[in-house]
């Protein structure tokens, strides 16, 4: 009888190997598109924001109507260009006051003693990244192999609509997790652990048996809806809450909606209550940094009573997310510890129900094999 089980396409050693991480940072990170920020983070001319993409200290800078991205280093004598997390300043190096245009070329060079400015276009350009706006979301890529529109495919329109429905931001969360980034990414597209790892959060809401509706496959993302107990909307107040959340100007998911954008960005929300955007950046082969931003969705035309109903659930939603972060981080660290104890003849196995994990692993291998 033919087995329905499948061997993983990622070798277990890849979660421990520093050499593998170096290859990932060479093959995947520069060519993928990364959701880095929102346009609301840079509302004014000359606003800037520092972000990290793997090992690159990157600056997003609004110059007029354009948002540009560049590595935080001057090509002259290698000073950092900005030292604060965010601020408002011209694109000018603080060391020798070189200024740069929106394409990264020097536009003003003091003390050049008659040397034509054109000579500075060779070897003195900022290390710029490509920027793409998807609604309010800012994506960046160093050396993309395709446009951001093609990279996201049909998901792009959903993201643009979602971004336009965002309201106030809740306090962000940063958590260092002692686990390989691939372990955490795969954990987000496997829901069977909800009953054991999240007994007080997702397990309390999940239908039994678990029902997960996957979107049609896309090349660089995995999307699904985890259906939740219909009883959560029983009672007058809960029914009123469902009616309110259905007015958000994006489709009502009727459950937990999740998108993973390869390699390591996730967007998730329950019933249009609150969007959580999480970015997982590798620190070492055995550790990554999880940076989470959380946003309310805008419900139009709220009455004072309706606003008070929504205000009452915001702290609960925030605490729910924090608990899930801690639970997921803990179990991923347990996997990382287990990998260190794995005997050489234990390759791992995937069950049919873990088909989205298999999709992630196949996606990963395609990127690692790309020439």
C-alpha positions in Angstrom: 0.0 0.0 0.0 1.4 3.4 -1.0 2.0 5.7 1.9 0.2 9.0 2.0 3.0 10.5 4.1 5.6 12.7 2.5 9.2 13.4 3.2 10.0 17.0 3.8 11.7 18.8 0.9 13.8 20.9 3.3 16.7 18.9 4.9 16.5 19.2 8.7 20.1 20.3 8.7 19.1 23.5 6.9 17.5 24.8 10.2 20.9 24.6 11.9 23.4 25.5 9.3 25.1 28.9 9.2 26.2 28.1 5.6 22.6 27.6 4.6 21.6 30.9 6.1 24.3 32.6 4.2 23.0 31.0 1.0 19.4 32.1 1.8 20.6 35.7 2.4 22.3 35.6 -1.0 19.6 33.8 -3.0 16.3 34.8 -1.4 16.4 38.0 0.6 17.8 40.4 -2.1 15.4 39.2 -4.8 12.2 38.8 -2.8 9.8 41.7 -2.1 9.5 42.6 1.6 6.6 44.5 3.2 8.5 47.1 5.2 6.3 49.9 6.2 3.1 52.0 5.4 2.9 55.3 3.7 1.4 56.8 6.9 4.9 56.2 8.5 6.3 58.9 6.1 3.5 61.6 5.8 5.8 64.6 5.2 8.5 65.6 2.8 11.9 64.5 4.1 10.5 62.1 6.6 12.6 59.0 7.0 12.4 55.6 8.7 15.0 53.0 9.4 14.2 49.4 8.9 16.2 46.2 8.8 16.1 43.6 6.0 18.2 40.7 7.2 21.6 42.3 7.7 20.9 45.5 5.8 20.2 48.7 7.7 17.8 50.3 5.3 16.4 53.8 5.2 13.0 54.7 3.7 12.9 58.4 2.8 10.1 60.5 1.4 11.4 63.2 -0.9 8.6 65.1 -2.3 6.0 62.7 -3.7 8.5 59.9 -4.0 9.6 57.3 -1.4 13.0 55.9 -1.9 15.0 53.2 -0.1 18.7 53.0 0.4 21.3 51.2 2.6 22.3 53.4 5.5 25.8 54.1 4.4 27.5 57.0 2.5 29.4 55.9 -0.5 32.1 58.5 0.2 33.8 57.5 3.5 31.1 55.1 4.8 29.4 57.1 7.5 25.9 56.1 8.4 23.5 58.7 6.9 20.9 58.7 9.8 21.3 57.4 13.3 17.8 57.8 14.7 15.0 55.3 14.1 12.9 57.9 12.4 12.9 61.7 11.8 12.8 64.5 9.2 15.9 65.5 7.4 17.3 66.1 3.9 19.2 63.2 2.2 22.6 64.4 3.3 25.6 62.7 4.9 26.5 64.3 8.4 30.2 63.6 7.9 31.1 65.7 4.8 27.7 67.1 3.9 27.3 65.2 0.6 23.7 65.4 -0.6 22.0 62.9 -2.9 19.1 63.0 -5.4 16.2 60.6 -5.5 18.1 58.2 -7.7 21.0 58.0 -5.2 23.5 60.1 -7.1 25.5 63.0 -5.5 23.7 66.3 -6.0 26.0 68.4 -4.0 29.6 67.7 -2.9 31.4 70.4 -0.8 35.1 71.0 -1.3 35.3 69.2 -4.7 37.7 71.9 -6.0 36.4 72.2 -9.5 35.9 68.4 -10.1 32.8 68.1 -12.3 29.8 66.7 -10.4 29.3 64.2 -13.2 32.5 62.4 -12.2 30.9 61.5 -8.9 28.2 59.4 -10.6 30.7 56.5 -10.9 31.3 54.6 -7.6 29.6 57.3 -5.4 26.0 56.3 -5.7 23.9 55.2 -2.7 23.0 51.5 -2.6 19.4 51.9 -3.6 16.5 49.4 -3.4 13.4 49.3 -5.5 10.2 50.5 -3.9 6.6 49.5 -4.8 3.4 50.8 -3.2 0.5 48.5 -2.8 -2.2 50.6 -1.4 -0.6 52.0 1.8 1.9 49.1 2.0 5.5 49.8 1.1 7.4 46.9 -0.4 11.1 46.9 -1.2 13.5 44.6 -3.1 17.2 45.0 -3.8 17.4 42.9 -7.0 13.9 41.7 -7.9 13.5 39.0 -10.4 10.0 40.2 -11.2 7.8 43.2 -10.5 6.1 43.5 -7.2 2.7 43.2 -9.0 3.8 39.9 -10.5 5.3 38.7 -7.3 2.1 39.2 -5.4 -0.2 38.2 -8.1 -3.9 38.2 -7.2 -3.0 38.9 -3.6 -2.0 42.4 -4.5 -5.5 43.7 -5.0 -6.6 42.2 -1.6 -3.6 43.9 0.1 -4.4 47.3 -1.4 -8.0 47.1 -0.3 -7.0 45.9 3.2 -4.5 48.8 3.6 -7.2 51.3 2.8 -9.4 49.9 5.6 -6.8 50.3 8.4 -7.4 52.7 11.3 -5.5 53.4 14.5 -2.3 51.4 15.3 -1.9 49.6 18.6 1.4 49.3 20.5 3.9 47.2 18.4 5.7 44.2 19.7 9.3 42.9 19.1 10.2 39.4 20.2 13.5 37.6 19.6 12.8 33.9 19.1 15.5 31.2 19.4 14.4 29.4 16.3 15.2 29.3 12.6 13.0 31.7 10.5 11.8 28.7 8.4 10.4 27.0 11.5 8.4 30.0 12.4 7.1 30.7 8.9 5.9 27.0 8.5 4.3 27.2 12.0 2.0 30.0 10.6 0.6 27.8 7.8 -0.1 24.7 10.0 -3.1 24.9 12.2 -3.3 21.5 13.7 -1.2 22.7 16.7 -3.9 25.1 17.7 -5.5 22.7 20.1 -2.2 21.8 21.9 -0.3 25.1 21.7 -3.1 27.6 21.9 -5.6 26.0 24.3 -6.8 29.4 25.7 -6.8 31.3 22.4 -7.4 29.7 19.0 -8.5 26.3 20.4 -11.2 28.0 22.4 -12.6 29.6 19.1 -11.9 26.8 16.7 -14.6 24.6 15.2 -14.2 20.8 15.7 -13.3 19.2 13.5 -11.1 21.9 12.3 -12.0 23.5 8.9 -9.5 25.4 6.9 -10.3 26.8 3.5 -7.1 27.4 1.4 -7.0 30.0 -1.4 -5.9 29.0 -4.9 -2.1 28.5 -5.0 0.1 31.5 -5.8 3.8 31.4 -6.6 5.0 33.5 -3.6 2.3 33.4 -1.0 0.0 31.1 1.0 -3.4 32.2 2.1 -6.3 30.5 4.0 -9.2 31.0 6.3 -9.5 29.0 9.5 -13.2 28.7 10.3 -14.2 29.4 13.9 -17.1 28.4 16.0 -20.4 30.0 14.8 -21.5 30.2 18.5 -19.1 33.1 19.0 -21.7 35.4 17.5 -24.6 34.1 19.6 -26.4 36.6 21.8 -27.5 40.1 21.1 -24.2 41.9 21.8 -22.1 39.4 19.8 -24.6 39.5 16.9 -24.3 43.3 17.0 -20.5 43.0 16.9 -20.7 40.8 13.8 -22.9 43.3 12.1 -20.4 46.1 12.9 -17.3 44.1 11.7 -19.2 43.2 8.4 -19.2 47.0 7.6 -15.4 47.1 7.3 -14.7 47.9 3.6 -13.2 44.5 2.8 -14.7 41.0 2.7 -15.8 39.6 6.1 -13.6 36.5 6.5 -15.9 34.7 9.0 -12.9 33.2 10.8 -9.2 33.8 11.0 -7.8 35.1 7.7 -4.0 34.6 7.1 -1.6 35.5 4.4 2.1 34.4 4.3 4.2 36.4 1.8 7.4 34.6 1.1 9.9 34.5 2.6 8.8 35.7 6.0 6.0 38.2 6.3 2.5 37.4 7.6 -0.8 39.3 7.8 -3.6 37.9 9.9 -6.9 38.9 11.4 -10.0 37.4 13.0 -13.4 38.6 11.8 -12.1 42.0 10.7 -11.3 42.9 14.3 -7.6 43.8 14.1 -4.9 43.3 11.5 -1.5 41.9 12.7 1.5 42.3 10.3 4.5 40.3 11.4 7.9 40.3 9.9 10.5 37.6 10.7 14.1 38.6 10.1 16.8 36.1 10.6 19.5 36.9 13.1 21.5 33.7 13.1 20.7 30.2 11.8 19.0 29.5 15.2 17.4 32.8 15.9 15.1 35.5 14.3 13.5 38.7 15.3 9.7 38.9 15.2 8.4 42.5 14.7 4.6 42.8 14.9 2.4 45.8 14.1 -1.3 45.8 14.9 -4.0 48.0 13.4 -7.7 48.4 14.0 -9.9 48.2 11.0 -12.1 51.3 10.3 -15.8 50.7 10.7 -17.6 53.5 8.8 -20.5 55.6 10.2 -20.2 54.5 13.9 -22.7 55.7 16.4 -21.3 56.5 19.9 -22.7 53.2 21.2 -21.1 51.3 18.4 -17.8 53.0 19.0 -18.0 52.0 22.7 -18.6 48.4 21.7 -15.6 48.3 19.5 -13.5 50.1 22.1 -14.4 47.5 24.7 -12.9 44.6 22.6 -9.6 46.3 21.5 -7.7 45.5 24.7 -8.9 41.9 24.5 -7.8 41.5 20.9 -4.4 43.0 21.8 -3.9 40.6 24.7 -5.1 37.7 22.5 -2.4 38.5 20.0 0.4 38.8 22.6 -0.5 35.5 24.1 -0.4 33.8 20.7 3.0 35.4 20.0 4.4 33.9 23.2 2.9 30.5 22.6 4.1 30.3 19.0 7.6 31.5 20.0 7.8 28.9 22.7 6.9 25.9 20.6 9.2 27.0 17.7 12.0 27.2 20.2 11.2 23.7 21.3 11.5 22.5 17.6 14.8 24.2 17.3 16.1 22.5 20.5 14.8 19.2 19.2 16.6 19.6 15.9 19.9 19.7 17.8 19.1 16.3 19.3 17.9 14.7 16.0 19.6 11.5 15.0 21.0 11.5 11.5 18.5 8.8 10.4 15.4 10.9 11.4 14.4 12.9 8.3 10.9 14.0 9.5 7.6 13.5 7.8 4.6 15.5 6.6 1.0 14.4 6.7 -1.5 15.2 4.0 -3.2 17.7 6.4 0.1 19.7 6.4 -0.2 20.5 2.7 0.5 24.2 3.2 3.7 23.4 5.0 4.6 21.2 2.0 3.8 24.2 -0.3 6.1 26.5 1.8 8.9 23.9 1.6 8.5 23.5 -2.2 8.4 27.3 -2.6 11.6 27.6 -0.6 13.4 24.9 -2.7 12.4 26.7 -5.9 14.0 29.9 -4.6 17.1 28.1 -3.4 17.4 26.3 -6.8 16.9 29.5 -8.9 19.9 30.5 -10.9 
